[in-house]
């Protein structure tokens, strides 16, 4: 539908999105370690991927494929990818949108947020297909949560995208992101490519939309209601209870 390229949305609370960078680096490293051969890819997919039938005690893995406790696969699956295009697509979304979500939440809360969205994606996937013996792999659930959070935080930020993979457009973020979210729900309802877990995407979206409301920094607005600078947040956090309310101060609209 669209490929995100760049957003004009500078960081306001952190100097460097090092958690986002670290997650991308880990995903890339894991991919190249597990893609050494078909054998290592197969072993990683079943040993570290999320297999609903195994987690739900419908089936068991051969002992040689058991690499971690089955409950840990709710997380480990999100660091595996089937091919370079699968990896590249997820990492591009994480790079474009992750920094601003990390900025809004803070480094450690962003990491918890990312992992929670991954867990939610696996959980919904398993709830929809509890007896599936196919391994779920990929960061799509976690990335979907980031997309949902970005949509709630910065819908009016101008975003460069390639529409239909070839037409460059600079449009408000809410246009492609809402379409993307609706597409995931539509595919879950009507059924789409069986190689794609629409349930994992929707699980991540729902988790991301809910978690960003309670995990964002104090003073960070929703829906681009104001530009919030580090100085404004510091003032909000240090104002005495009986002092002037932050909302009494003038707000500057997005330029």
C-alpha positions as CSV (number, residue, x, y, z in Angstrom):
1,X,0.0,0.0,0.0
2,X,2.7,2.5,1.0
3,X,6.4,2.5,2.0
4,X,7.4,5.1,4.6
5,X,10.6,7.0,3.9
6,X,11.0,9.9,6.2
7,X,9.0,12.1,8.7
8,X,9.7,15.7,9.5
9,X,9.5,15.1,13.3
10,X,12.5,16.0,15.4
11,X,13.2,14.5,18.8
12,X,12.2,16.6,21.7
13,X,13.2,14.7,24.9
14,X,16.1,12.4,23.9
15,X,19.3,13.0,22.0
16,X,19.5,9.6,20.4
17,X,17.0,6.8,19.9
18,X,19.5,4.2,21.0
19,X,16.8,1.5,21.9
20,X,15.4,1.7,18.4
21,X,18.9,1.4,16.9
22,X,19.7,-1.5,19.2
23,X,16.5,-3.3,18.2
24,X,17.3,-2.9,14.5
25,X,20.8,-4.1,15.1
26,X,19.7,-7.2,17.0
27,X,17.1,-8.1,14.4
28,X,19.7,-7.8,11.6
29,X,22.3,-9.8,13.5
30,X,19.8,-12.5,14.4
31,X,18.7,-12.7,10.8
32,X,22.2,-13.2,9.4
33,X,23.0,-15.7,12.1
34,X,19.9,-17.8,11.4
35,X,19.9,-17.5,7.6
36,X,23.3,-19.2,7.3
37,X,21.5,-22.3,5.8
38,X,18.0,-23.8,5.4
39,X,18.8,-26.0,8.4
40,X,19.6,-23.2,10.8
41,X,16.6,-21.2,9.5
42,X,14.3,-24.2,10.1
43,X,15.7,-24.9,13.6
44,X,15.4,-21.2,14.6
45,X,11.9,-20.9,13.3
46,X,10.6,-23.9,15.3
47,X,12.9,-23.5,18.3
48,X,12.5,-19.7,18.7
49,X,9.3,-19.0,16.8
50,X,5.9,-18.9,18.4
51,X,4.1,-22.2,17.6
52,X,0.5,-22.0,19.0
53,X,0.0,-25.8,19.0
54,X,3.1,-26.2,21.2
55,X,2.3,-23.4,23.6
56,X,-1.3,-24.6,23.9
57,X,0.0,-28.2,24.5
58,X,-1.7,-29.5,21.4
59,X,1.6,-30.7,20.0
60,X,5.2,-31.1,21.0
61,X,8.5,-30.2,19.3
62,X,11.1,-32.8,18.7
63,X,13.7,-32.5,21.6
64,X,16.4,-31.3,19.2
65,X,14.3,-28.3,18.2
66,X,13.6,-27.1,21.8
67,X,15.8,-24.1,22.3
68,X,14.0,-22.0,24.9
69,X,11.0,-22.5,27.2
70,X,7.8,-22.4,25.1
71,X,6.5,-19.3,27.0
72,X,9.6,-17.4,26.0
73,X,8.7,-17.7,22.4
74,X,6.1,-15.0,22.9
75,X,9.2,-12.7,22.7
76,X,11.8,-14.6,20.8
77,X,9.7,-15.0,17.6
78,X,9.8,-11.2,17.1
79,X,13.5,-11.3,16.4
80,X,13.3,-13.8,13.6
81,X,12.6,-13.1,9.9
82,X,12.0,-15.4,7.0
83,X,13.8,-13.4,4.3
84,X,15.6,-10.1,3.7
85,X,12.4,-8.4,2.4
86,X,10.5,-9.4,5.6
87,X,13.4,-8.1,7.7
88,X,13.8,-4.9,5.6
89,X,10.1,-4.0,5.7
90,X,9.8,-4.3,9.4
91,X,13.1,-2.5,10.1
92,X,12.1,0.4,7.8
93,X,8.9,0.9,9.7
94,X,10.8,0.7,13.0
95,X,13.4,3.2,11.8
96,X,10.9,5.8,10.6
97,X,8.4,5.6,13.4
98,X,10.3,4.1,16.4
99,X,12.4,7.1,17.3
100,X,9.5,9.4,18.0
101,X,7.6,6.8,20.0
102,X,10.8,6.2,22.0
103,X,11.1,10.0,22.4
104,X,7.5,10.1,23.8
105,X,7.8,7.2,26.1
106,X,11.5,7.2,27.2
107,X,14.1,4.6,26.5
108,X,13.2,1.9,29.0
109,X,9.4,2.3,28.7
110,X,9.8,2.1,24.9
111,X,11.6,-1.2,25.2
112,X,8.9,-2.6,27.5
113,X,6.2,-1.2,25.1
114,X,7.9,-2.9,22.1
115,X,8.1,-6.3,23.8
116,X,4.5,-6.0,25.1
117,X,3.2,-5.3,21.6
118,X,5.1,-8.4,20.4
119,X,3.5,-10.5,23.1
120,X,0.1,-9.1,22.3
121,X,0.6,-10.0,18.6
122,X,1.6,-13.5,19.4
123,X,-1.3,-13.9,21.9
124,X,-4.0,-12.9,19.4
125,X,-2.4,-15.0,16.7
126,X,-2.5,-18.0,19.0
127,X,-6.1,-17.2,20.1
128,X,-7.2,-17.2,16.5
129,X,-5.3,-20.4,15.5
130,X,-4.7,-22.3,18.7
131,X,-3.8,-25.6,17.0
132,X,-1.6,-24.2,14.3
133,X,1.7,-26.0,14.0
134,X,3.3,-23.3,11.8
135,X,5.8,-21.1,13.5
136,X,5.0,-17.4,13.8
137,X,8.1,-15.2,13.2
138,X,8.8,-11.5,12.6
139,X,8.7,-8.2,14.3
140,X,5.4,-7.2,12.6
141,X,3.3,-7.3,15.8
142,X,5.7,-5.1,17.7
143,X,6.1,-2.7,14.7
144,X,2.3,-2.6,14.3
145,X,2.1,-1.3,17.9
146,X,4.6,1.4,17.1
147,X,2.6,2.5,14.1
148,X,-0.6,2.7,16.2
149,X,1.3,4.7,18.9
150,X,2.7,7.1,16.2
151,X,-0.7,7.6,14.7
152,X,-2.1,8.6,18.1
153,X,0.8,10.9,19.0
154,X,1.6,12.5,15.6
155,X,-1.2,12.2,13.1
156,X,-0.5,15.6,11.5
157,X,3.2,15.3,11.0
158,X,4.2,15.4,7.3
159,X,5.4,12.0,6.1
160,X,7.2,11.1,2.9
161,X,5.9,7.8,1.5
162,X,6.1,5.8,-1.7
163,X,2.4,5.2,-2.6
164,X,2.0,1.8,-4.3
165,X,5.7,1.4,-3.9
166,X,6.6,4.0,-6.6
167,X,4.8,7.4,-6.3
168,X,6.6,9.8,-3.8
169,X,4.1,11.8,-1.7
170,X,4.5,14.1,1.3
171,X,1.2,13.9,3.2
172,X,0.0,14.0,6.8
173,X,0.8,10.8,8.6
174,X,-2.8,10.0,9.5
175,X,-3.7,9.4,5.9
176,X,-1.4,6.4,5.1
177,X,-1.4,5.2,8.8
178,X,-5.1,5.0,9.1
179,X,-5.4,3.2,5.8
180,X,-2.7,0.8,6.9
181,X,-4.5,0.1,10.2
182,X,-7.8,-0.4,8.5
183,X,-6.2,-2.7,6.0
184,X,-4.9,-5.0,8.8
185,X,-8.4,-5.3,10.4
186,X,-10.0,-5.9,7.0
187,X,-7.6,-8.7,6.2
188,X,-8.2,-10.2,9.6
189,X,-11.9,-10.3,8.9
190,X,-12.0,-11.4,5.3
191,X,-8.9,-13.4,5.3
192,X,-5.8,-12.6,3.3
193,X,-2.5,-14.1,2.4
194,X,-2.1,-17.2,4.6
195,X,1.6,-16.5,4.9
196,X,0.8,-13.3,6.8
197,X,-0.5,-13.3,10.4
198,X,-3.1,-10.5,10.3
199,X,-4.0,-11.4,13.9
200,X,-0.4,-10.6,15.1
201,X,-0.7,-7.3,13.4
202,X,-4.0,-6.4,14.9
203,X,-2.9,-7.6,18.3
204,X,0.1,-5.3,18.1
205,X,-2.1,-2.4,17.0
206,X,-4.6,-2.7,19.8
207,X,-1.8,-3.1,22.4
208,X,0.2,-0.1,21.0
209,X,-2.9,2.1,20.9
210,X,-3.7,1.3,24.5
211,X,-0.2,1.3,26.0
212,X,0.8,4.6,24.6
213,X,-2.0,6.3,26.5
214,X,-0.6,5.2,29.8
215,X,3.1,4.9,29.1
216,X,3.9,8.2,27.5
217,X,5.9,10.8,29.3
218,X,4.1,13.3,31.5
219,X,3.1,16.3,29.5
220,X,3.3,14.6,26.1
221,X,0.1,15.5,24.2
222,X,-1.9,13.3,22.0
223,X,-2.9,13.9,18.4
224,X,-0.3,16.7,17.8
225,X,-2.2,19.2,20.0
226,X,0.9,21.1,20.8
227,X,4.7,21.1,20.2
228,X,6.2,20.0,23.5
229,X,9.8,21.1,24.1
230,X,12.0,19.6,26.8
231,X,11.8,22.9,28.7
232,X,8.0,22.8,28.7
233,X,8.0,19.2,30.1
234,X,10.5,20.2,32.8
235,X,8.3,23.1,33.8
236,X,5.3,20.8,34.0
237,X,7.1,18.3,36.2
238,X,8.5,20.9,38.6
239,X,5.4,23.2,39.0
240,X,4.1,23.2,42.5
241,X,0.6,21.8,43.1
242,X,-0.8,25.2,43.9
243,X,1.1,26.9,41.1
244,X,-0.2,28.0,37.7
245,X,-1.4,25.1,35.6
246,X,0.6,24.3,32.5
247,X,-2.5,24.6,30.4
248,X,-2.5,28.3,31.3
249,X,0.7,28.8,29.3
250,X,0.5,29.6,25.6
251,X,0.9,26.7,23.3
252,X,2.6,26.9,20.0
253,X,1.0,25.0,17.1
254,X,3.0,22.8,14.7
255,X,4.9,24.7,12.1
